[in-house]
Amino acid sequence: MALVGPFLLYSGPLEKYVSQNATVIVESLTPVLDVLGKAGAEILEAPNEVPNGTRIVARHPDGSVFEYMQPRA
């Protein structure tokens, strides 16, 4: 687990996405969607509710897959 700027990163596989590198904990998913769109990332899972918050799963142009999580308040 590591704190990188405003993001908390921890490694862990997502069963559906073998190449997933990390989960990024964010305060809001709106700016994340904007940045992902500008970077040309492929959204694999649009914002959806999961037990501990709301998440987006995206494949970056380099092939890495990240989960972006906004925890429940």
All heavy atoms as a GROMACS GRO file, in nm:
protein
  551
    1MET      N    1   0.086  -0.117   0.000
    1MET     CA    2   0.000   0.000   0.000
    1MET      C    3   0.090   0.123   0.000
    1MET      O    4   0.192   0.124   0.068
    1MET     CB    5  -0.089  -0.002   0.123
    1MET     CG    6  -0.202   0.096   0.120
    1MET     SD    7  -0.309   0.080   0.262
    1MET     CE    8  -0.416  -0.047   0.202
    2ALA      N    9   0.054   0.224  -0.077
    2ALA     CA   10   0.137   0.345  -0.084
    2ALA      C   11   0.049   0.466  -0.110
    2ALA      O   12  -0.051   0.456  -0.180
    2ALA     CB   13   0.240   0.332  -0.195
    3LEU      N   14   0.085   0.578  -0.054
    3LEU     CA   15   0.017   0.703  -0.079
    3LEU      C   16   0.095   0.778  -0.186
    3LEU      O   17   0.214   0.804  -0.170
    3LEU     CB   18   0.009   0.787   0.049
    3LEU     CG   19  -0.074   0.914   0.043
    3LEU    CD1   20  -0.219   0.880   0.009
    3LEU    CD2   21  -0.067   0.988   0.175
    4VAL      N   22   0.030   0.806  -0.298
    4VAL     CA   23   0.094   0.875  -0.410
    4VAL      C   24   0.011   1.000  -0.439
    4VAL      O   25  -0.098   0.991  -0.494
    4VAL     CB   26   0.101   0.785  -0.535
    4VAL    CG1   27   0.166   0.859  -0.650
    4VAL    CG2   28   0.175   0.656  -0.504
    5GLY      N   29   0.061   1.116  -0.399
    5GLY     CA   30  -0.017   1.239  -0.413
    5GLY      C   31  -0.148   1.221  -0.338
    5GLY      O   32  -0.149   1.175  -0.224
    6PRO      N   33  -0.261   1.255  -0.402
    6PRO     CA   34  -0.389   1.241  -0.334
    6PRO      C   35  -0.446   1.099  -0.344
    6PRO      O   36  -0.556   1.074  -0.298
    6PRO     CB   37  -0.478   1.339  -0.410
    6PRO     CG   38  -0.421   1.338  -0.547
    6PRO     CD   39  -0.271   1.321  -0.529
    7PHE      N   40  -0.372   1.006  -0.404
    7PHE     CA   41  -0.425   0.872  -0.428
    7PHE      C   42  -0.363   0.769  -0.334
    7PHE      O   43  -0.243   0.772  -0.308
    7PHE     CB   44  -0.398   0.828  -0.572
    7PHE     CG   45  -0.455   0.920  -0.674
    7PHE    CD1   46  -0.372   0.984  -0.762
    7PHE    CD2   47  -0.590   0.943  -0.682
    7PHE    CE1   48  -0.423   1.071  -0.859
    7PHE    CE2   49  -0.643   1.029  -0.776
    7PHE     CZ   50  -0.559   1.093  -0.864
    8LEU      N   51  -0.445   0.678  -0.288
    8LEU     CA   52  -0.398   0.565  -0.210
    8LEU      C   53  -0.395   0.446  -0.304
    8LEU      O   54  -0.496   0.409  -0.362
    8LEU     CB   55  -0.494   0.538  -0.093
    8LEU     CG   56  -0.462   0.418  -0.006
    8LEU    CD1   57  -0.329   0.441   0.067
    8LEU    CD2   58  -0.573   0.394   0.093
    9LEU      N   59  -0.278   0.385  -0.324
    9LEU     CA   60  -0.263   0.273  -0.415
    9LEU      C   61  -0.237   0.146  -0.337
    9LEU      O   62  -0.160   0.146  -0.242
    9LEU     CB   63  -0.144   0.296  -0.510
    9LEU     CG   64  -0.149   0.416  -0.602
    9LEU    CD1   65  -0.018   0.426  -0.679
    9LEU    CD2   66  -0.264   0.403  -0.700
   10TYR      N   67  -0.303   0.038  -0.379
   10TYR     CA   68  -0.264  -0.092  -0.324
   10TYR      C   69  -0.279  -0.196  -0.433
   10TYR      O   70  -0.367  -0.188  -0.516
   10TYR     CB   71  -0.346  -0.129  -0.200
   10TYR     CG   72  -0.493  -0.152  -0.222
   10TYR    CD1   73  -0.543  -0.279  -0.248
   10TYR    CD2   74  -0.583  -0.047  -0.212
   10TYR    CE1   75  -0.679  -0.300  -0.266
   10TYR    CE2   76  -0.718  -0.067  -0.231
   10TYR     CZ   77  -0.766  -0.194  -0.257
   10TYR     OH   78  -0.900  -0.216  -0.275
   11SER      N   79  -0.187  -0.289  -0.434
   11SER     CA   80  -0.188  -0.391  -0.537
   11SER      C   81  -0.289  -0.498  -0.501
   11SER      O   82  -0.310  -0.528  -0.385
   11SER     CB   83  -0.050  -0.455  -0.551
   11SER     OG   84   0.041  -0.359  -0.596
   12GLY      N   85  -0.347  -0.555  -0.603
   12GLY     CA   86  -0.439  -0.665  -0.581
   12GLY      C   87  -0.511  -0.699  -0.709
   12GLY      O   88  -0.557  -0.609  -0.779
   13PRO      N   89  -0.519  -0.826  -0.742
   13PRO     CA   90  -0.583  -0.864  -0.867
   13PRO      C   91  -0.735  -0.850  -0.862
   13PRO      O   92  -0.795  -0.862  -0.757
   13PRO     CB   93  -0.542  -1.010  -0.884
   13PRO     CG   94  -0.522  -1.058  -0.745
   13PRO     CD   95  -0.468  -0.940  -0.668
   14LEU      N   96  -0.792  -0.820  -0.973
   14LEU     CA   97  -0.936  -0.824  -0.994
   14LEU      C   98  -0.956  -0.947  -1.079
   14LEU      O   99  -0.900  -0.956  -1.188
   14LEU     CB  100  -0.978  -0.700  -1.072
   14LEU     CG  101  -1.079  -0.610  -1.005
   14LEU    CD1  102  -1.049  -0.466  -1.037
   14LEU    CD2  103  -1.217  -0.646  -1.051
   15GLU      N  104  -1.032  -1.044  -1.031
   15GLU     CA  105  -1.043  -1.173  -1.100
   15GLU      C  106  -1.074  -1.160  -1.249
   15GLU      O  107  -1.020  -1.232  -1.331
   15GLU     CB  108  -1.149  -1.261  -1.034
   15GLU     CG  109  -1.116  -1.304  -0.893
   15GLU     CD  110  -1.169  -1.210  -0.788
   15GLU    OE1  111  -1.261  -1.131  -0.817
   15GLU    OE2  112  -1.117  -1.213  -0.676
   16LYS      N  113  -1.161  -1.068  -1.286
   16LYS     CA  114  -1.203  -1.055  -1.426
   16LYS      C  115  -1.093  -0.996  -1.514
   16LYS      O  116  -1.095  -1.014  -1.634
   16LYS     CB  117  -1.327  -0.967  -1.436
   16LYS     CG  118  -1.453  -1.035  -1.386
   16LYS     CD  119  -1.569  -0.940  -1.370
   16LYS     CE  120  -1.604  -0.864  -1.494
   16LYS     NZ  121  -1.723  -0.779  -1.477
   17TYR      N  122  -0.999  -0.922  -1.454
   17TYR     CA  123  -0.898  -0.852  -1.532
   17TYR      C  124  -0.760  -0.893  -1.484
   17TYR      O  125  -0.704  -0.836  -1.390
   17TYR     CB  126  -0.917  -0.700  -1.520
   17TYR     CG  127  -1.056  -0.658  -1.557
   17TYR    CD1  128  -1.147  -0.619  -1.461
   17TYR    CD2  129  -1.098  -0.662  -1.690
   17TYR    CE1  130  -1.275  -0.583  -1.495
   17TYR    CE2  131  -1.227  -0.626  -1.724
   17TYR     CZ  132  -1.315  -0.586  -1.626
   17TYR     OH  133  -1.443  -0.551  -1.659
   18VAL      N  134  -0.706  -0.994  -1.546
   18VAL     CA  135  -0.581  -1.054  -1.501
   18VAL      C  136  -0.467  -0.953  -1.495
   18VAL      O  137  -0.382  -0.960  -1.409
   18VAL     CB  138  -0.544  -1.172  -1.593
   18VAL    CG1  139  -0.411  -1.233  -1.554
   18VAL    CG2  140  -0.653  -1.278  -1.589
   19SER      N  141  -0.468  -0.855  -1.586
   19SER     CA  142  -0.357  -0.760  -1.590
   19SER      C  143  -0.378  -0.640  -1.499
   19SER      O  144  -0.304  -0.544  -1.506
   19SER     CB  145  -0.337  -0.711  -1.734
   19SER     OG  146  -0.451  -0.638  -1.776
   20GLN      N  147  -0.476  -0.646  -1.411
   20GLN     CA  148  -0.502  -0.531  -1.325
   20GLN      C  149  -0.384  -0.505  -1.234
   20GLN      O  150  -0.328  -0.597  -1.176
   20GLN     CB  151  -0.629  -0.554  -1.242
   20GLN     CG  152  -0.678  -0.427  -1.178
   20GLN     CD  153  -0.687  -0.436  -1.029
   20GLN    OE1  154  -0.676  -0.541  -0.972
   20GLN    NE2  155  -0.704  -0.322  -0.966
   21ASN      N  156  -0.341  -0.380  -1.226
   21ASN     CA  157  -0.223  -0.344  -1.149
   21ASN      C  158  -0.254  -0.293  -1.009
   21ASN      O  159  -0.181  -0.320  -0.917
   21ASN     CB  160  -0.143  -0.235  -1.222
   21ASN     CG  161  -0.082  -0.288  -1.349
   21ASN    OD1  162  -0.103  -0.402  -1.385
   21ASN    ND2  163  -0.008  -0.204  -1.417
   22ALA      N  164  -0.358  -0.212  -0.992
   22ALA     CA  165  -0.380  -0.151  -0.861
   22ALA      C  166  -0.521  -0.095  -0.852
   22ALA      O  167  -0.590  -0.078  -0.952
   22ALA     CB  168  -0.280  -0.038  -0.838
   23THR      N  169  -0.559  -0.066  -0.730
   23THR     CA  170  -0.682   0.007  -0.703
   23THR      C  171  -0.641   0.146  -0.657
   23THR      O  172  -0.550   0.160  -0.576
   23THR     CB  173  -0.765  -0.062  -0.594
   23THR    OG1  174  -0.804  -0.191  -0.642
   23THR    CG2  175  -0.889   0.018  -0.559
   24VAL      N  176  -0.707   0.247  -0.709
   24VAL     CA  177  -0.679   0.385  -0.673
   24VAL      C  178  -0.801   0.438  -0.598
   24VAL      O  179  -0.912   0.437  -0.650
   24VAL     CB  180  -0.653   0.472  -0.799
   24VAL    CG1  181  -0.619   0.614  -0.759
   24VAL    CG2  182  -0.541   0.411  -0.884
   25ILE      N  183  -0.782   0.483  -0.474
   25ILE     CA  184  -0.890   0.538  -0.393
   25ILE      C  185  -0.896   0.688  -0.420
   25ILE      O  186  -0.795   0.757  -0.406
   25ILE     CB  187  -0.864   0.513  -0.242
   25ILE    CG1  188  -0.839   0.364  -0.214
   25ILE    CG2  189  -0.981   0.567  -0.158
   25ILE    CD1  190  -0.953   0.272  -0.249
   26VAL      N  191  -1.014   0.738  -0.460
   26VAL     CA  192  -1.030   0.879  -0.494
   26VAL      C  193  -1.148   0.939  -0.420
   26VAL      O  194  -1.236   0.868  -0.374
   26VAL     CB  195  -1.050   0.899  -0.647
   26VAL    CG1  196  -0.929   0.851  -0.724
   26VAL    CG2  197  -1.175   0.828  -0.696
   27GLU      N  198  -1.150   1.071  -0.408
   27GLU     CA  199  -1.262   1.140  -0.343
   27GLU      C  200  -1.380   1.152  -0.437
   27GLU      O  201  -1.494   1.156  -0.393
   27GLU     CB  202  -1.218   1.277  -0.295
   27GLU     CG  203  -1.123   1.272  -0.177
   27GLU     CD  204  -1.090   1.410  -0.124
   27GLU    OE1  205  -1.168   1.504  -0.148
   27GLU    OE2  206  -0.986   1.422  -0.057
   28SER      N  207  -1.355   1.166  -0.567
   28SER     CA  208  -1.461   1.183  -0.666
   28SER      C  209  -1.421   1.114  -0.795
   28SER      O  210  -1.305   1.122  -0.838
   28SER     CB  211  -1.486   1.332  -0.692
   28SER     OG  212  -1.576   1.348  -0.799
   29LEU      N  213  -1.516   1.049  -0.859
   29LEU     CA  214  -1.488   0.981  -0.985
   29LEU      C  215  -1.501   1.072  -1.106
   29LEU      O  216  -1.449   1.040  -1.213
   29LEU     CB  217  -1.581   0.861  -1.001
   29LEU     CG  218  -1.556   0.746  -0.903
   29LEU    CD1  219  -1.665   0.641  -0.916
   29LEU    CD2  220  -1.419   0.686  -0.923
   30THR      N  221  -1.566   1.186  -1.093
   30THR     CA  222  -1.587   1.276  -1.206
   30THR      C  223  -1.456   1.321  -1.271
   30THR      O  224  -1.440   1.306  -1.392
   30THR     CB  225  -1.673   1.396  -1.164
   30THR    OG1  226  -1.796   1.348  -1.111
   30THR    CG2  227  -1.702   1.487  -1.282
   31PRO      N  228  -1.360   1.374  -1.196
   31PRO     CA  229  -1.234   1.414  -1.261
   31PRO      C  230  -1.158   1.294  -1.317
   31PRO      O  231  -1.087   1.306  -1.417
   31PRO     CB  232  -1.155   1.484  -1.152
   31PRO     CG  233  -1.221   1.450  -1.024
   31PRO     CD  234  -1.361   1.410  -1.054
   32VAL      N  235  -1.173   1.177  -1.256
   32VAL     CA  236  -1.106   1.058  -1.306
   32VAL      C  237  -1.159   1.024  -1.445
   32VAL      O  238  -1.082   0.995  -1.537
   32VAL     CB  239  -1.126   0.939  -1.209
   32VAL    CG1  240  -1.075   0.810  -1.270
   32VAL    CG2  241  -1.059   0.966  -1.077
   33LEU      N  242  -1.289   1.030  -1.463
   33LEU     CA  243  -1.348   1.002  -1.596
   33LEU      C  244  -1.297   1.100  -1.700
   33LEU      O  245  -1.267   1.060  -1.813
   33LEU     CB  246  -1.501   1.008  -1.589
   33LEU     CG  247  -1.569   0.884  -1.532
   33LEU    CD1  248  -1.717   0.912  -1.507
   33LEU    CD2  249  -1.551   0.766  -1.625
   34ASP      N  250  -1.285   1.227  -1.663
   34ASP     CA  251  -1.234   1.328  -1.756
   34ASP      C  252  -1.090   1.295  -1.800
   34ASP      O  253  -1.058   1.298  -1.918
   34ASP     CB  254  -1.236   1.468  -1.693
   34ASP     CG  255  -1.377   1.520  -1.669
   34ASP    OD1  256  -1.472   1.467  -1.732
   34ASP    OD2  257  -1.392   1.612  -1.587
   35VAL      N  258  -1.006   1.263  -1.703
   35VAL     CA  259  -0.865   1.234  -1.732
   35VAL      C  260  -0.853   1.106  -1.814
   35VAL      O  261  -0.776   1.099  -1.910
   35VAL     CB  262  -0.783   1.224  -1.602
   35VAL    CG1  263  -0.644   1.170  -1.628
   35VAL    CG2  264  -0.776   1.359  -1.534
   36LEU      N  265  -0.929   1.004  -1.778
   36LEU     CA  266  -0.924   0.878  -1.853
   36LEU      C  267  -0.965   0.898  -1.998
   36LEU      O  268  -0.904   0.843  -2.090
   36LEU     CB  269  -1.013   0.772  -1.788
   36LEU     CG  270  -0.965   0.719  -1.652
   36LEU    CD1  271  -1.071   0.627  -1.592
   36LEU    CD2  272  -0.832   0.649  -1.664
   37GLY      N  273  -1.069   0.979  -2.020
   37GLY     CA  274  -1.113   1.008  -2.156
   37GLY      C  275  -1.007   1.080  -2.237
   37GLY      O  276  -0.980   1.044  -2.352
   38LYS      N  277  -0.942   1.178  -2.177
   38LYS     CA  278  -0.837   1.252  -2.246
   38LYS      C  279  -0.715   1.165  -2.274
   38LYS      O  280  -0.645   1.186  -2.372
   38LYS     CB  281  -0.796   1.374  -2.163
   38LYS     CG  282  -0.902   1.481  -2.159
   38LYS     CD  283  -0.863   1.596  -2.070
   38LYS     CE  284  -0.975   1.698  -2.062
   38LYS     NZ  285  -0.949   1.803  -1.965
   39ALA      N  286  -0.690   1.066  -2.187
   39ALA     CA  287  -0.574   0.980  -2.203
   39ALA      C  288  -0.599   0.867  -2.303
   39ALA      O  289  -0.508   0.793  -2.336
   39ALA     CB  290  -0.535   0.921  -2.068
   40GLY      N  291  -0.723   0.852  -2.348
   40GLY     CA  292  -0.756   0.746  -2.442
   40GLY      C  293  -0.772   0.610  -2.376
   40GLY      O  294  -0.758   0.507  -2.441
   41ALA      N  295  -0.804   0.609  -2.247
   41ALA     CA  296  -0.825   0.483  -2.176
   41ALA      C  297  -0.958   0.421  -2.216
   41ALA      O  298  -1.053   0.491  -2.251
   41ALA     CB  299  -0.821   0.507  -2.026
   42GLU      N  300  -0.965   0.289  -2.212
   42GLU     CA  301  -1.088   0.215  -2.240
   42GLU      C  302  -1.158   0.187  -2.107
   42GLU      O  303  -1.099   0.125  -2.018
   42GLU     CB  304  -1.054   0.084  -2.310
   42GLU     CG  305  -1.172  -0.006  -2.332
   42GLU     CD  306  -1.132  -0.144  -2.382
   42GLU    OE1  307  -1.011  -0.172  -2.397
   42GLU    OE2  308  -1.223  -0.225  -2.405
   43ILE      N  309  -1.281   0.232  -2.094
   43ILE     CA  310  -1.357   0.207  -1.972
   43ILE      C  311  -1.415   0.066  -1.981
   43ILE      O  312  -1.498   0.038  -2.067
   43ILE     CB  313  -1.470   0.311  -1.953
   43ILE    CG1  314  -1.414   0.454  -1.953
   43ILE    CG2  315  -1.549   0.282  -1.825
   43ILE    CD1  316  -1.315   0.484  -1.844
   44LEU      N  317  -1.369  -0.023  -1.894
   44LEU     CA  318  -1.416  -0.161  -1.894
   44LEU      C  319  -1.543  -0.176  -1.811
   44LEU      O  320  -1.628  -0.260  -1.843
   44LEU     CB  321  -1.307  -0.254  -1.840
   44LEU     CG  322  -1.174  -0.251  -1.917
   44LEU    CD1  323  -1.070  -0.334  -1.846
   44LEU    CD2  324  -1.194  -0.301  -2.059
   45GLU      N  325  -1.553  -0.099  -1.705
   45GLU     CA  326  -1.674  -0.096  -1.622
   45GLU      C  327  -1.702   0.050  -1.589
   45GLU      O  328  -1.622   0.116  -1.525
   45GLU     CB  329  -1.656  -0.175  -1.492
   45GLU     CG  330  -1.651  -0.324  -1.512
   45GLU     CD  331  -1.645  -0.398  -1.379
   45GLU    OE1  332  -1.705  -0.351  -1.279
   45GLU    OE2  333  -1.582  -0.504  -1.377
   46ALA      N  334  -1.817   0.098  -1.636
   46ALA     CA  335  -1.860   0.234  -1.605
   46ALA      C  336  -1.884   0.244  -1.455
   46ALA      O  337  -1.890   0.142  -1.386
   46ALA     CB  338  -1.986   0.267  -1.683
   47PRO      N  339  -1.898   0.366  -1.402
   47PRO     CA  340  -1.921   0.378  -1.258
   47PRO      C  341  -2.035   0.287  -1.213
   47PRO      O  342  -2.145   0.291  -1.268
   47PRO     CB  343  -1.959   0.525  -1.240
   47PRO     CG  344  -1.892   0.595  -1.354
   47PRO     CD  345  -1.897   0.496  -1.468
   48ASN      N  346  -2.005   0.199  -1.119
   48ASN     CA  347  -2.108   0.109  -1.067
   48ASN      C  348  -2.091   0.094  -0.917
   48ASN      O  349  -1.982   0.110  -0.864
   48ASN     CB  350  -2.106  -0.027  -1.139
   48ASN     CG  351  -1.976  -0.102  -1.123
   48ASN    OD1  352  -1.877  -0.050  -1.074
   48ASN    ND2  353  -1.974  -0.226  -1.164
   49GLU      N  354  -2.200   0.065  -0.852
   49GLU     CA  355  -2.202   0.050  -0.707
   49GLU      C  356  -2.150  -0.088  -0.669
   49GLU      O  357  -2.190  -0.188  -0.729
   49GLU     CB  358  -2.344   0.068  -0.653
   49GLU     CG  359  -2.399   0.207  -0.668
   49GLU     CD  360  -2.328   0.310  -0.581
   49GLU    OE1  361  -2.295   0.279  -0.465
   49GLU    OE2  362  -2.303   0.421  -0.632
   50VAL      N  363  -2.061  -0.091  -0.574
   50VAL     CA  364  -2.013  -0.215  -0.514
   50VAL      C  365  -2.031  -0.200  -0.363
   50VAL      O  366  -2.059  -0.090  -0.316
   50VAL     CB  367  -1.864  -0.242  -0.553
   50VAL    CG1  368  -1.852  -0.272  -0.701
   50VAL    CG2  369  -1.775  -0.126  -0.517
   51PRO      N  370  -2.019  -0.308  -0.286
   51PRO     CA  371  -2.048  -0.298  -0.143
   51PRO      C  372  -1.977  -0.186  -0.068
   51PRO      O  373  -2.034  -0.127   0.022
   51PRO     CB  374  -2.006  -0.436  -0.089
   51PRO     CG  375  -2.026  -0.527  -0.206
   51PRO     CD  376  -1.988  -0.446  -0.327
   52ASN      N  377  -1.854  -0.154  -0.104
   52ASN     CA  378  -1.781  -0.054  -0.028
   52ASN      C  379  -1.769   0.082  -0.098
   52ASN      O  380  -1.692   0.166  -0.056
   52ASN     CB  381  -1.642  -0.105   0.012
   52ASN     CG  382  -1.564  -0.157  -0.107
   52ASN    OD1  383  -1.619  -0.175  -0.215
   52ASN    ND2  384  -1.437  -0.183  -0.088
   53GLY      N  385  -1.844   0.104  -0.205
   53GLY     CA  386  -1.841   0.234  -0.272
   53GLY      C  387  -1.882   0.227  -0.417
   53GLY      O  388  -1.961   0.142  -0.457
   54THR      N  389  -1.828   0.317  -0.498
   54THR     CA  390  -1.854   0.322  -0.641
   54THR      C  391  -1.720   0.309  -0.712
   54THR      O  392  -1.621   0.367  -0.669
   54THR     CB  393  -1.919   0.457  -0.679
   54THR    OG1  394  -2.035   0.476  -0.599
   54THR    CG2  395  -1.960   0.459  -0.826
   55ARG      N  396  -1.718   0.233  -0.823
   55ARG     CA  397  -1.591   0.213  -0.889
   55ARG      C  398  -1.601   0.224  -1.041
   55ARG      O  399  -1.708   0.211  -1.099
   55ARG     CB  400  -1.530   0.079  -0.853
   55ARG     CG  401  -1.598  -0.036  -0.925
   55ARG     CD  402  -1.525  -0.163  -0.897
   55ARG     NE  403  -1.586  -0.271  -0.976
   55ARG     CZ  404  -1.548  -0.395  -0.970
   55ARG    NH1  405  -1.450  -0.430  -0.889
   55ARG    NH2  406  -1.606  -0.486  -1.043
   56ILE      N  407  -1.484   0.247  -1.100
   56ILE     CA  408  -1.464   0.245  -1.245
   56ILE      C  409  -1.346   0.151  -1.268
   56ILE      O  410  -1.250   0.152  -1.191
   56ILE     CB  411  -1.422   0.384  -1.298
   56ILE    CG1  412  -1.531   0.487  -1.275
   56ILE    CG2  413  -1.386   0.378  -1.446
   56ILE    CD1  414  -1.485   0.630  -1.301
   57VAL      N  415  -1.354   0.070  -1.372
   57VAL     CA  416  -1.238  -0.012  -1.411
   57VAL      C  417  -1.200   0.033  -1.552
   57VAL      O  418  -1.286   0.041  -1.640
   57VAL     CB  419  -1.270  -0.162  -1.408
   57VAL    CG1  420  -1.148  -0.243  -1.452
   57VAL    CG2  421  -1.314  -0.205  -1.268
   58ALA      N  422  -1.072   0.065  -1.572
   58ALA     CA  423  -1.027   0.118  -1.701
   58ALA      C  424  -0.896   0.053  -1.744
   58ALA      O  425  -0.810   0.024  -1.660
   58ALA     CB  426  -1.008   0.268  -1.693
   59ARG      N  427  -0.884   0.030  -1.875
   59ARG     CA  428  -0.758  -0.017  -1.933
   59ARG      C  429  -0.687   0.103  -1.994
   59ARG      O  430  -0.741   0.171  -2.080
   59ARG     CB  431  -0.781  -0.123  -2.040
   59ARG     CG  432  -0.650  -0.171  -2.105
   59ARG     CD  433  -0.671  -0.284  -2.204
   59ARG     NE  434  -0.700  -0.408  -2.131
   59ARG     CZ  435  -0.814  -0.476  -2.142
   59ARG    NH1  436  -0.908  -0.436  -2.224
   59ARG    NH2  437  -0.833  -0.586  -2.073
   60HIS      N  438  -0.567   0.128  -1.948
   60HIS     CA  439  -0.489   0.241  -1.997
   60HIS      C  440  -0.425   0.204  -2.131
   60HIS      O  441  -0.413   0.086  -2.165
   60HIS     CB  442  -0.382   0.278  -1.894
   60HIS     CG  443  -0.441   0.336  -1.769
   60HIS    ND1  444  -0.415   0.463  -1.727
   60HIS    CD2  445  -0.528   0.285  -1.679
   60HIS    CE1  446  -0.482   0.488  -1.616
   60HIS    NE2  447  -0.551   0.381  -1.584
   61PRO      N  448  -0.383   0.304  -2.210
   61PRO     CA  449  -0.323   0.276  -2.340
   61PRO      C  450  -0.203   0.181  -2.334
   61PRO      O  451  -0.175   0.111  -2.431
   61PRO     CB  452  -0.282   0.415  -2.391
   61PRO     CG  453  -0.380   0.508  -2.327
   61PRO     CD  454  -0.402   0.449  -2.190
   62ASP      N  455  -0.132   0.175  -2.222
   62ASP     CA  456  -0.018   0.084  -2.210
   62ASP      C  457  -0.059  -0.059  -2.178
   62ASP      O  458   0.025  -0.147  -2.161
   62ASP     CB  459   0.081   0.134  -2.107
   62ASP     CG  460   0.028   0.129  -1.964
   62ASP    OD1  461  -0.088   0.088  -1.943
   62ASP    OD2  462   0.102   0.166  -1.872
   63GLY      N  463  -0.191  -0.084  -2.165
   63GLY     CA  464  -0.242  -0.218  -2.138
   63GLY      C  465  -0.268  -0.246  -1.992
   63GLY      O  466  -0.331  -0.346  -1.958
   64SER      N  467  -0.222  -0.159  -1.902
   64SER     CA  468  -0.247  -0.180  -1.759
   64SER      C  469  -0.393  -0.151  -1.729
   64SER      O  470  -0.458  -0.071  -1.795
   64SER     CB  471  -0.156  -0.092  -1.675
   64SER     OG  472  -0.180   0.044  -1.701
   65VAL      N  473  -0.445  -0.221  -1.628
   65VAL     CA  474  -0.585  -0.205  -1.587
   65VAL      C  475  -0.587  -0.159  -1.443
   65VAL      O  476  -0.521  -0.216  -1.357
   65VAL     CB  477  -0.662  -0.337  -1.603
   65VAL    CG1  478  -0.805  -0.322  -1.555
   65VAL    CG2  479  -0.660  -0.383  -1.749
   66PHE      N  480  -0.663  -0.053  -1.419
   66PHE     CA  481  -0.676   0.001  -1.284
   66PHE      C  482  -0.823   0.010  -1.244
   66PHE      O  483  -0.909   0.033  -1.328
   66PHE     CB  484  -0.616   0.143  -1.276
   66PHE     CG  485  -0.467   0.145  -1.275
   66PHE    CD1  486  -0.396   0.139  -1.393
   66PHE    CD2  487  -0.397   0.152  -1.156
   66PHE    CE1  488  -0.258   0.141  -1.394
   66PHE    CE2  489  -0.259   0.155  -1.154
   66PHE     CZ  490  -0.189   0.149  -1.274
   67GLU      N  491  -0.846  -0.007  -1.116
   67GLU     CA  492  -0.977   0.013  -1.057
   67GLU      C  493  -0.969   0.145  -0.980
   67GLU      O  494  -0.877   0.166  -0.901
   67GLU     CB  495  -1.009  -0.102  -0.961
   67GLU     CG  496  -1.134  -0.081  -0.880
   67GLU     CD  497  -1.154  -0.193  -0.778
   67GLU    OE1  498  -1.060  -0.221  -0.701
   67GLU    OE2  499  -1.262  -0.252  -0.779
   68TYR      N  500  -1.063   0.234  -1.006
   68TYR     CA  501  -1.070   0.362  -0.936
   68TYR      C  502  -1.193   0.354  -0.844
   68TYR      O  503  -1.304   0.330  -0.891
   68TYR     CB  504  -1.085   0.478  -1.034
   68TYR     CG  505  -0.963   0.492  -1.122
   68TYR    CD1  506  -0.952   0.422  -1.241
   68TYR    CD2  507  -0.858   0.574  -1.084
   68TYR    CE1  508  -0.839   0.432  -1.320
   68TYR    CE2  509  -0.744   0.586  -1.161
   68TYR     CZ  510  -0.735   0.514  -1.279
   68TYR     OH  511  -0.623   0.524  -1.357
   69MET      N  512  -1.172   0.370  -0.713
   69MET     CA  513  -1.277   0.349  -0.615
   69MET      C  514  -1.304   0.476  -0.537
   69MET      O  515  -1.212   0.539  -0.483
   69MET     CB  516  -1.235   0.239  -0.520
   69MET     CG  517  -1.328   0.218  -0.404
   69MET     SD  518  -1.485   0.140  -0.450
   69MET     CE  519  -1.427  -0.022  -0.490
   70GLN      N  520  -1.433   0.514  -0.531
   70GLN     CA  521  -1.477   0.622  -0.442
   70GLN      C  522  -1.549   0.553  -0.326
   70GLN      O  523  -1.657   0.497  -0.346
   70GLN     CB  524  -1.572   0.717  -0.516
   70GLN     CG  525  -1.624   0.828  -0.429
   70GLN     CD  526  -1.719   0.920  -0.505
   70GLN    OE1  527  -1.733   0.912  -0.625
   70GLN    NE2  528  -1.785   1.005  -0.432
   71PRO      N  529  -1.486   0.550  -0.208
   71PRO     CA  530  -1.548   0.480  -0.094
   71PRO      C  531  -1.680   0.543  -0.051
   71PRO      O  532  -1.703   0.662  -0.074
   71PRO     CB  533  -1.444   0.493   0.017
   71PRO     CG  534  -1.319   0.537  -0.050
   71PRO     CD  535  -1.360   0.609  -0.173
   72ARG      N  536  -1.763   0.462   0.010
   72ARG     CA  537  -1.887   0.513   0.069
   72ARG      C  538  -1.856   0.612   0.178
   72ARG      O  539  -1.759   0.597   0.251
   72ARG     CB  540  -1.968   0.400   0.130
   72ARG     CG  541  -2.046   0.327   0.030
   72ARG     CD  542  -2.153   0.242   0.092
   72ARG     NE  543  -2.184   0.136   0.003
   72ARG     CZ  544  -2.245   0.150  -0.114
   72ARG    NH1  545  -2.284   0.271  -0.150
   72ARG    NH2  546  -2.266   0.051  -0.195
   73ALA      N  547  -1.940   0.713   0.186
   73ALA     CA  548  -1.920   0.816   0.290
   73ALA      C  549  -1.964   0.763   0.426
   73ALA      O  550  -2.038   0.676   0.439
   73ALA     CB  551  -2.000   0.941   0.255
   0.00000   0.00000   0.00000
